[in-house]
């Protein structure tokens, strides 16, 4: 009889290990673009919808401004984004892609296929896993 306190019986451990492994596989692909994994997530959100406020980006990425602001500062220093105070509300900072930031998207387009190949899962398995992880995240964050 087990008390449930083994690594093999935990859900958290394989998620943690998979997350670390995934990030490690992303690293060399993103280095080609001069991006870290968290910066890549910001860029994905902006490639999907440019000209978002810091608050909107934080909500989409589930990051607080204390975590997001340094990422944005580094992306601005590399010339990928610009930050502007909103004309209608000085408290709001809007983030827009630069031409350079938009151009990097073309180079990034091959990364999802490369990652899918590295994952060793079928497209159907990836779709199922993504849905399960979304459900898990929603269940764990419900208040």
Backbone as JSON Lines, residues from 0, in Angstrom:
{"i":0,"aa":"X","n":[0.85,-1.19,0.0],"ca":[0.0,0.0,0.0],"c":[0.89,1.24,0.0]}
{"i":1,"aa":"X","n":[0.57,2.2,-0.84],"ca":[1.37,3.42,-0.93],"c":[0.6,4.6,-0.34]}
{"i":2,"aa":"X","n":[1.36,5.56,0.15],"ca":[0.73,6.76,0.71],"c":[0.65,7.89,-0.32]}
{"i":3,"aa":"X","n":[1.03,7.61,-1.57],"ca":[0.95,8.61,-2.64],"c":[2.12,9.56,-2.7]}
{"i":4,"aa":"X","n":[3.14,9.33,-1.9],"ca":[4.27,10.26,-1.85],"c":[5.51,9.73,-2.58]}
{"i":5,"aa":"X","n":[5.28,9.21,-3.77],"ca":[6.41,8.85,-4.63],"c":[6.37,9.75,-5.86]}
{"i":6,"aa":"X","n":[7.52,9.96,-6.46],"ca":[7.58,10.81,-7.66],"c":[6.7,10.26,-8.77]}
{"i":7,"aa":"X","n":[6.7,8.94,-8.91],"ca":[5.91,8.32,-9.98],"c":[4.41,8.56,-9.83]}
{"i":8,"aa":"X","n":[3.95,8.84,-8.64],"ca":[2.52,9.04,-8.4],"c":[2.1,10.51,-8.46]}
{"i":9,"aa":"X","n":[3.03,11.38,-8.65],"ca":[2.74,12.82,-8.66],"c":[2.4,13.29,-10.07]}
{"i":10,"aa":"X","n":[1.48,14.21,-10.17],"ca":[1.21,14.87,-11.44],"c":[2.19,16.02,-11.65]}
{"i":11,"aa":"X","n":[2.56,16.68,-10.57],"ca":[3.42,17.86,-10.66],"c":[4.8,17.54,-11.22]}
{"i":12,"aa":"X","n":[5.37,16.39,-10.85],"ca":[6.74,16.12,-11.28],"c":[6.89,15.94,-12.79]}
{"i":13,"aa":"X","n":[6.06,15.11,-13.44],"ca":[6.23,15.01,-14.9],"c":[5.93,16.33,-15.62]}
{"i":14,"aa":"X","n":[5.02,17.14,-15.07],"ca":[4.77,18.46,-15.66],"c":[6.0,19.35,-15.53]}
{"i":15,"aa":"X","n":[6.61,19.34,-14.36],"ca":[7.82,20.11,-14.12],"c":[8.95,19.65,-15.03]}
{"i":16,"aa":"X","n":[9.16,18.34,-15.1],"ca":[10.24,17.8,-15.93],"c":[10.0,18.09,-17.41]}
{"i":17,"aa":"X","n":[8.74,17.96,-17.84],"ca":[8.42,18.24,-19.25],"c":[8.62,19.72,-19.56]}
{"i":18,"aa":"X","n":[8.25,20.58,-18.64],"ca":[8.43,22.02,-18.85],"c":[9.92,22.37,-18.99]}
{"i":19,"aa":"X","n":[10.73,21.82,-18.12],"ca":[12.18,22.06,-18.2],"c":[12.75,21.52,-19.51]}
{"i":20,"aa":"X","n":[12.33,20.32,-19.9],"ca":[12.83,19.72,-21.14],"c":[12.38,20.54,-22.36]}
{"i":21,"aa":"X","n":[11.14,20.99,-22.33],"ca":[10.61,21.79,-23.44],"c":[11.4,23.09,-23.58]}
{"i":22,"aa":"X","n":[11.63,23.76,-22.47],"ca":[12.37,25.01,-22.49],"c":[13.79,24.78,-22.99]}
{"i":23,"aa":"X","n":[14.41,23.68,-22.61],"ca":[15.76,23.37,-23.05],"c":[15.82,23.15,-24.56]}
{"i":24,"aa":"X","n":[14.8,22.53,-25.13],"ca":[14.77,22.32,-26.58],"c":[14.51,23.64,-27.32]}
{"i":25,"aa":"X","n":[13.69,24.5,-26.72],"ca":[13.44,25.82,-27.32],"c":[14.7,26.69,-27.35]}
{"i":26,"aa":"X","n":[15.53,26.59,-26.3],"ca":[16.65,27.51,-26.11],"c":[17.5,27.74,-27.37]}
{"i":27,"aa":"X","n":[18.06,26.71,-28.0],"ca":[18.91,26.99,-29.18],"c":[18.13,27.55,-30.37]}
{"i":28,"aa":"X","n":[16.87,27.18,-30.49],"ca":[16.05,27.7,-31.57],"c":[15.8,29.19,-31.38]}
{"i":29,"aa":"X","n":[15.57,29.58,-30.13],"ca":[15.29,30.99,-29.83],"c":[16.56,31.83,-29.82]}
{"i":30,"aa":"X","n":[17.69,31.22,-29.52],"ca":[18.96,31.95,-29.56],"c":[19.23,32.49,-30.96]}
{"i":31,"aa":"X","n":[18.78,31.76,-31.98],"ca":[18.93,32.24,-33.37],"c":[18.23,33.58,-33.56]}
{"i":32,"aa":"X","n":[17.16,33.79,-32.78],"ca":[16.38,35.02,-32.89],"c":[16.77,36.06,-31.85]}
{"i":33,"aa":"X","n":[17.69,35.68,-30.97],"ca":[18.08,36.58,-29.9],"c":[17.02,36.72,-28.82]}
{"i":34,"aa":"X","n":[16.24,35.66,-28.62],"ca":[15.14,35.7,-27.65],"c":[15.31,34.64,-26.57]}
{"i":35,"aa":"X","n":[14.87,34.96,-25.38],"ca":[14.7,33.96,-24.33],"c":[13.28,33.39,-24.48]}
{"i":36,"aa":"X","n":[13.0,32.31,-23.77],"ca":[11.67,31.73,-23.86],"c":[10.58,32.7,-23.4]}
{"i":37,"aa":"X","n":[10.74,33.39,-22.25],"ca":[9.7,34.35,-21.85],"c":[9.53,35.49,-22.88]}
{"i":38,"aa":"X","n":[10.63,35.94,-23.47],"ca":[10.53,36.98,-24.5],"c":[9.79,36.45,-25.73]}
{"i":39,"aa":"X","n":[10.02,35.19,-26.07],"ca":[9.33,34.56,-27.19],"c":[7.81,34.56,-26.95]}
{"i":40,"aa":"X","n":[7.4,34.28,-25.72],"ca":[5.97,34.29,-25.41],"c":[5.38,35.69,-25.61]}
{"i":41,"aa":"X","n":[6.11,36.72,-25.21],"ca":[5.66,38.1,-25.43],"c":[5.54,38.35,-26.93]}
{"i":42,"aa":"X","n":[6.55,37.94,-27.68],"ca":[6.52,38.17,-29.13],"c":[5.36,37.41,-29.78]}
{"i":43,"aa":"X","n":[5.1,36.18,-29.34],"ca":[3.96,35.43,-29.88],"c":[2.67,36.21,-29.67]}
{"i":44,"aa":"X","n":[2.49,36.75,-28.48],"ca":[1.28,37.51,-28.18],"c":[1.18,38.75,-29.08]}
{"i":45,"aa":"X","n":[2.31,39.4,-29.33],"ca":[2.3,40.6,-30.16],"c":[2.18,40.26,-31.65]}
{"i":46,"aa":"X","n":[2.74,39.15,-32.08],"ca":[2.56,38.74,-33.48],"c":[1.1,38.38,-33.73]}
{"i":47,"aa":"X","n":[0.45,37.86,-32.71],"ca":[-0.97,37.53,-32.84],"c":[-1.82,38.79,-32.88]}
{"i":48,"aa":"X","n":[-1.48,39.76,-32.03],"ca":[-2.21,41.03,-32.0],"c":[-1.26,42.13,-31.54]}
{"i":49,"aa":"X","n":[-0.84,42.94,-32.48],"ca":[0.1,44.03,-32.21],"c":[-0.61,45.14,-31.43]}
{"i":50,"aa":"X","n":[0.17,46.03,-30.87],"ca":[-0.33,47.23,-30.19],"c":[-1.25,46.89,-29.02]}
{"i":51,"aa":"X","n":[-0.68,46.22,-28.02],"ca":[-1.4,45.9,-26.8],"c":[-0.82,46.72,-25.65]}
{"i":52,"aa":"X","n":[-1.65,46.97,-24.66],"ca":[-1.14,47.63,-23.46],"c":[-0.38,46.62,-22.61]}
{"i":53,"aa":"X","n":[0.44,47.12,-21.71],"ca":[1.16,46.23,-20.79],"c":[0.15,45.39,-20.01]}
{"i":54,"aa":"X","n":[-0.94,46.0,-19.58],"ca":[-1.97,45.27,-18.85],"c":[-2.6,44.15,-19.67]}
{"i":55,"aa":"X","n":[-2.88,44.43,-20.94],"ca":[-3.45,43.4,-21.81],"c":[-2.47,42.25,-22.01]}
{"i":56,"aa":"X","n":[-1.21,42.59,-22.24],"ca":[-0.19,41.54,-22.4],"c":[-0.07,40.7,-21.14]}
{"i":57,"aa":"X","n":[-0.07,41.36,-20.0],"ca":[0.01,40.64,-18.74],"c":[-1.13,39.66,-18.55]}
{"i":58,"aa":"X","n":[-2.31,40.09,-18.96],"ca":[-3.49,39.21,-18.84],"c":[-3.38,38.02,-19.78]}
{"i":59,"aa":"X","n":[-3.0,38.27,-21.02],"ca":[-2.86,37.19,-22.02],"c":[-1.81,36.18,-21.59]}
{"i":60,"aa":"X","n":[-0.69,36.69,-21.04],"ca":[0.43,35.82,-20.68],"c":[0.39,35.36,-19.22]}
{"i":61,"aa":"X","n":[-0.59,35.84,-18.47],"ca":[-0.72,35.52,-17.06],"c":[0.56,35.9,-16.3]}
{"i":62,"aa":"X","n":[1.03,37.14,-16.56],"ca":[2.22,37.67,-15.9],"c":[1.89,39.0,-15.25]}
{"i":63,"aa":"X","n":[2.45,39.24,-14.08],"ca":[2.25,40.55,-13.45],"c":[3.23,41.56,-14.05]}
{"i":64,"aa":"X","n":[2.96,42.82,-13.83],"ca":[3.78,43.87,-14.45],"c":[5.22,43.83,-13.96]}
{"i":65,"aa":"X","n":[5.45,43.37,-12.73],"ca":[6.81,43.26,-12.22],"c":[7.65,42.24,-12.97]}
{"i":66,"aa":"X","n":[7.0,41.22,-13.49],"ca":[7.68,40.21,-14.31],"c":[7.75,40.64,-15.77]}
{"i":67,"aa":"X","n":[6.68,41.24,-16.25],"ca":[6.59,41.62,-17.66],"c":[7.47,42.83,-18.01]}
{"i":68,"aa":"X","n":[7.54,43.8,-17.14],"ca":[8.28,45.03,-17.45],"c":[9.74,44.79,-17.82]}
{"i":69,"aa":"X","n":[10.5,43.96,-17.07],"ca":[11.89,43.72,-17.48],"c":[12.0,43.01,-18.84]}
{"i":70,"aa":"X","n":[11.04,42.13,-19.14],"ca":[11.03,41.47,-20.45],"c":[10.84,42.5,-21.56]}
{"i":71,"aa":"X","n":[9.91,43.41,-21.33],"ca":[9.62,44.44,-22.33],"c":[10.81,45.39,-22.49]}
{"i":72,"aa":"X","n":[11.46,45.69,-21.4],"ca":[12.63,46.58,-21.45],"c":[13.73,45.96,-22.31]}
{"i":73,"aa":"X","n":[13.97,44.65,-22.13],"ca":[15.0,43.97,-22.92],"c":[14.58,43.86,-24.39]}
{"i":74,"aa":"X","n":[13.31,43.6,-24.65],"ca":[12.84,43.54,-26.04],"c":[12.94,44.9,-26.71]}
{"i":75,"aa":"X","n":[12.72,45.95,-25.97],"ca":[12.88,47.3,-26.52],"c":[14.35,47.58,-26.81]}
{"i":76,"aa":"X","n":[15.24,47.15,-25.92],"ca":[16.68,47.37,-26.12],"c":[17.2,46.63,-27.35]}
{"i":77,"aa":"X","n":[16.59,45.5,-27.69],"ca":[17.01,44.75,-28.88],"c":[16.33,45.26,-30.15]}
{"i":78,"aa":"X","n":[15.44,46.23,-30.0],"ca":[14.79,46.81,-31.16],"c":[13.59,46.06,-31.68]}
{"i":79,"aa":"X","n":[13.04,45.14,-30.88],"ca":[11.88,44.36,-31.31],"c":[10.56,45.07,-31.05]}
{"i":80,"aa":"X","n":[10.52,45.89,-30.01],"ca":[9.28,46.58,-29.65],"c":[9.57,48.03,-29.3]}
{"i":81,"aa":"X","n":[8.51,48.8,-29.22],"ca":[8.57,50.16,-28.68],"c":[7.47,50.29,-27.64]}
{"i":82,"aa":"X","n":[7.75,51.07,-26.61],"ca":[6.75,51.35,-25.57],"c":[6.35,52.81,-25.7]}
{"i":83,"aa":"X","n":[5.05,53.06,-25.65],"ca":[4.53,54.42,-25.76],"c":[3.45,54.63,-24.71]}
{"i":84,"aa":"X","n":[3.45,55.81,-24.11],"ca":[2.35,56.19,-23.22],"c":[1.12,56.42,-24.08]}
{"i":85,"aa":"X","n":[0.0,55.91,-23.64],"ca":[-1.25,56.09,-24.38],"c":[-1.64,57.57,-24.36]}
{"i":86,"aa":"X","n":[-2.12,58.07,-25.48],"ca":[-2.52,59.46,-25.6],"c":[-3.73,59.75,-24.72]}
{"i":87,"aa":"X","n":[-4.68,58.82,-24.68],"ca":[-5.91,59.04,-23.94],"c":[-5.82,58.71,-22.45]}
{"i":88,"aa":"X","n":[-4.73,58.05,-22.02],"ca":[-4.57,57.7,-20.61],"c":[-3.08,57.53,-20.33]}
{"i":89,"aa":"X","n":[-2.46,58.51,-19.71],"ca":[-1.02,58.49,-19.45],"c":[-0.57,57.34,-18.58]}
{"i":90,"aa":"X","n":[-1.49,56.75,-17.83],"ca":[-1.13,55.62,-16.97],"c":[-0.9,54.35,-17.79]}
{"i":91,"aa":"X","n":[-1.48,54.27,-18.98],"ca":[-1.38,53.08,-19.81],"c":[-0.17,53.17,-20.74]}
{"i":92,"aa":"X","n":[0.59,52.09,-20.78],"ca":[1.72,51.99,-21.69],"c":[1.36,50.97,-22.76]}
{"i":93,"aa":"X","n":[1.43,51.4,-24.02],"ca":[1.14,50.51,-25.13],"c":[2.44,49.96,-25.72]}
{"i":94,"aa":"X","n":[2.39,48.71,-26.12],"ca":[3.53,48.02,-26.7],"c":[3.23,47.76,-28.17]}
{"i":95,"aa":"X","n":[4.15,48.17,-29.03],"ca":[3.99,47.94,-30.47],"c":[5.27,47.3,-31.01]}
{"i":96,"aa":"X","n":[5.08,46.45,-31.98],"ca":[6.21,45.84,-32.67],"c":[6.89,46.86,-33.57]}
{"i":97,"aa":"X","n":[8.2,46.79,-33.65],"ca":[8.93,47.58,-34.63],"c":[8.95,46.79,-35.94]}
{"i":98,"aa":"X","n":[9.46,47.4,-36.96],"ca":[9.61,46.67,-38.23],"c":[10.52,45.46,-38.03]}
{"i":99,"aa":"X","n":[11.58,45.64,-37.25],"ca":[12.49,44.53,-36.94],"c":[11.74,43.42,-36.19]}
{"i":100,"aa":"X","n":[10.92,43.8,-35.23],"ca":[10.13,42.81,-34.48],"c":[9.16,42.05,-35.36]}
{"i":101,"aa":"X","n":[8.57,42.75,-36.31],"ca":[7.66,42.07,-37.25],"c":[8.43,41.15,-38.18]}
{"i":102,"aa":"X","n":[9.63,41.57,-38.59],"ca":[10.41,40.77,-39.55],"c":[10.91,39.46,-38.94]}
{"i":103,"aa":"X","n":[11.14,39.44,-37.64],"ca":[11.63,38.24,-36.97],"c":[10.58,37.13,-36.99]}
{"i":104,"aa":"X","n":[9.33,37.52,-37.15],"ca":[8.23,36.54,-37.19],"c":[8.47,35.51,-38.29]}
{"i":105,"aa":"X","n":[8.95,35.94,-39.44],"ca":[9.19,35.01,-40.54],"c":[10.21,33.95,-40.15]}
{"i":106,"aa":"X","n":[11.24,34.35,-39.41],"ca":[12.24,33.38,-38.95],"c":[11.66,32.44,-37.9]}
{"i":107,"aa":"X","n":[10.74,32.95,-37.1],"ca":[10.16,32.15,-36.01],"c":[9.14,31.14,-36.51]}
{"i":108,"aa":"X","n":[8.65,31.31,-37.71],"ca":[7.57,30.45,-38.23],"c":[7.93,28.97,-38.25]}
{"i":109,"aa":"X","n":[9.18,28.65,-38.36],"ca":[9.55,27.23,-38.43],"c":[9.66,26.58,-37.06]}
{"i":110,"aa":"X","n":[9.69,27.37,-36.0],"ca":[9.88,26.82,-34.66],"c":[8.75,25.88,-34.23]}
{"i":111,"aa":"X","n":[7.47,26.22,-34.42],"ca":[6.42,25.27,-34.0],"c":[6.56,23.89,-34.62]}
{"i":112,"aa":"X","n":[6.88,23.81,-35.9],"ca":[7.04,22.5,-36.55],"c":[8.25,21.77,-35.99]}
{"i":113,"aa":"X","n":[9.34,22.5,-35.76],"ca":[10.53,21.89,-35.17],"c":[10.22,21.34,-33.78]}
{"i":114,"aa":"X","n":[9.46,22.1,-33.0],"ca":[9.11,21.66,-31.65],"c":[8.17,20.45,-31.69]}
{"i":115,"aa":"X","n":[7.23,20.46,-32.62],"ca":[6.32,19.32,-32.74],"c":[7.1,18.05,-33.08]}
{"i":116,"aa":"X","n":[8.08,18.19,-33.96],"ca":[8.91,17.03,-34.31],"c":[9.71,16.57,-33.09]}
{"i":117,"aa":"X","n":[10.27,17.5,-32.34],"ca":[11.04,17.15,-31.15],"c":[10.18,16.48,-30.08]}
{"i":118,"aa":"X","n":[8.9,16.85,-30.03],"ca":[8.01,16.31,-29.0],"c":[7.74,14.82,-29.2]}
{"i":119,"aa":"X","n":[7.83,14.34,-30.44],"ca":[7.59,12.92,-30.69],"c":[6.14,12.52,-30.52]}
{"i":120,"aa":"X","n":[5.24,13.48,-30.65],"ca":[3.81,13.21,-30.54],"c":[3.13,13.48,-31.88]}
{"i":121,"aa":"X","n":[2.05,12.8,-32.12],"ca":[1.28,13.05,-33.34],"c":[0.55,14.39,-33.2]}
{"i":122,"aa":"X","n":[0.12,14.98,-34.31],"ca":[-0.68,16.21,-34.21],"c":[-1.92,16.03,-33.32]}
{"i":123,"aa":"X","n":[-2.56,14.88,-33.41],"ca":[-3.74,14.63,-32.58],"c":[-3.36,14.56,-31.1]}
{"i":124,"aa":"X","n":[-2.24,13.92,-30.79],"ca":[-1.79,13.84,-29.4],"c":[-1.43,15.23,-28.86]}
{"i":125,"aa":"X","n":[-0.8,16.06,-29.69],"ca":[-0.47,17.42,-29.27],"c":[-1.74,18.21,-28.98]}
{"i":126,"aa":"X","n":[-2.74,18.08,-29.86],"ca":[-4.01,18.77,-29.65],"c":[-4.66,18.32,-28.35]}
{"i":127,"aa":"X","n":[-4.67,17.02,-28.1],"ca":[-5.26,16.48,-26.88],"c":[-4.5,16.95,-25.64]}
{"i":128,"aa":"X","n":[-3.18,16.89,-25.7],"ca":[-2.37,17.32,-24.56],"c":[-2.58,18.8,-24.27]}
{"i":129,"aa":"X","n":[-2.6,19.6,-25.3],"ca":[-2.81,21.05,-25.12],"c":[-4.17,21.3,-24.45]}
{"i":130,"aa":"X","n":[-5.21,20.59,-24.89],"ca":[-6.55,20.75,-24.3],"c":[-6.56,20.31,-22.84]}
{"i":131,"aa":"X","n":[-5.91,19.2,-22.55],"ca":[-5.84,18.71,-21.17],"c":[-5.1,19.71,-20.27]}
{"i":132,"aa":"X","n":[-4.01,20.27,-20.78],"ca":[-3.25,21.23,-19.99],"c":[-4.04,22.51,-19.75]}
{"i":133,"aa":"X","n":[-4.8,22.95,-20.74],"ca":[-5.67,24.12,-20.55],"c":[-6.72,23.84,-19.48]}
{"i":134,"aa":"X","n":[-7.32,22.67,-19.55],"ca":[-8.33,22.29,-18.56],"c":[-7.71,22.24,-17.17]}
{"i":135,"aa":"X","n":[-6.54,21.65,-17.06],"ca":[-5.84,21.58,-15.78],"c":[-5.55,22.97,-15.25]}
{"i":136,"aa":"X","n":[-5.04,23.83,-16.09],"ca":[-4.72,25.2,-15.67],"c":[-5.97,25.94,-15.21]}
{"i":137,"aa":"X","n":[-7.03,25.81,-15.96],"ca":[-8.3,26.48,-15.58],"c":[-8.81,25.94,-14.25]}
{"i":138,"aa":"X","n":[-8.73,24.63,-14.05],"ca":[-9.19,24.03,-12.8],"c":[-8.37,24.52,-11.61]}
{"i":139,"aa":"X","n":[-7.07,24.63,-11.82],"ca":[-6.18,25.03,-10.73],"c":[-6.25,26.52,-10.42]}
{"i":140,"aa":"X","n":[-6.69,27.31,-11.39],"ca":[-6.72,28.76,-11.17],"c":[-8.12,29.3,-10.89]}
{"i":141,"aa":"X","n":[-9.14,28.44,-10.92],"ca":[-10.49,28.88,-10.6],"c":[-10.55,29.35,-9.17]}
{"i":142,"aa":"X","n":[-11.28,30.43,-8.98],"ca":[-11.38,30.96,-7.62],"c":[-12.78,30.92,-7.13]}
